Amino acid sequence: MKQIVNALWSEIYTQKKKNQDLVPILRDVAIFEGLTTKELMFIGRILHQRTYSPKELIFKEGEAGNGMYIIKTGNVVIFSEETQTEYAKLTAGTFFGELSLVDGAPRSASAKSKDDCKLFGFFKPDLLSLMEKNHHIGSKVLMNLSRVLSTRLRNTNQQWLELQKEVSSASK
C-alpha cells in the first residue's frame, strides 16, 4: 500500500512542477502578457502538450481551425501547400494559429514541424471554458489576443502600402 500512496503523491508534485516549468515560457507569450504567476499556472493546467516528429503535419491549410500552438522546443514552418510559399520559420517561445481562437474559418496556411517539436495546444473550448470559469483571466487573455491580432493587421496594412508604393514607382 505504501507504494501506491507514494505514486499518488509523486504525481501531484510532478504536475505542480510541470506547471511551474511552463510559467517562464507562457510569460513570454503575448496572449498571456500581464498574467500573474498564479494565473499562468492556471493556464498551464489547461494546455495540451503535443509531440511532433520531423516534417510531421501539425495542421493543414483549409481544415477547420480549433486552436493555437506554443512552441516549447523545436522549429515549425508555416507555409501554403497551394502555392508552395513558405511564410515563416518559428522557433521555441513563439505561437501560431491564434486566429482560430476567434473564428471557425478554415486554416489559411499549413504548419509542419521542421525537427522534433514539443508544442502546447490552447484550443477554443479551453478558452471558452476559461471565460466561463474565470472571467478575470479570460478577459485578460481576450484583450491580449485582440491586441496581437490588431498589431498584426496594422503591420500587414503597412507592408501592403509599402508594396503598393514600390509597384507604383516601378511602373512609372
Salt bridges, closest charged atoms under 4 A:
ASP21 OD1 - LYS17 NZ 3.42
GLU33 OE2 - ARG147 NH2 3.63
GLU39 OE2 - HIS136 NE2 3.41
GLU39 OE1 - LYS140 NZ 2.91
GLU86 OE2 - LYS89 NZ 3.77
GLU98 OE2 - ARG152 NH1 2.05
ASP126 OD2 - HIS48 NE2 3.00
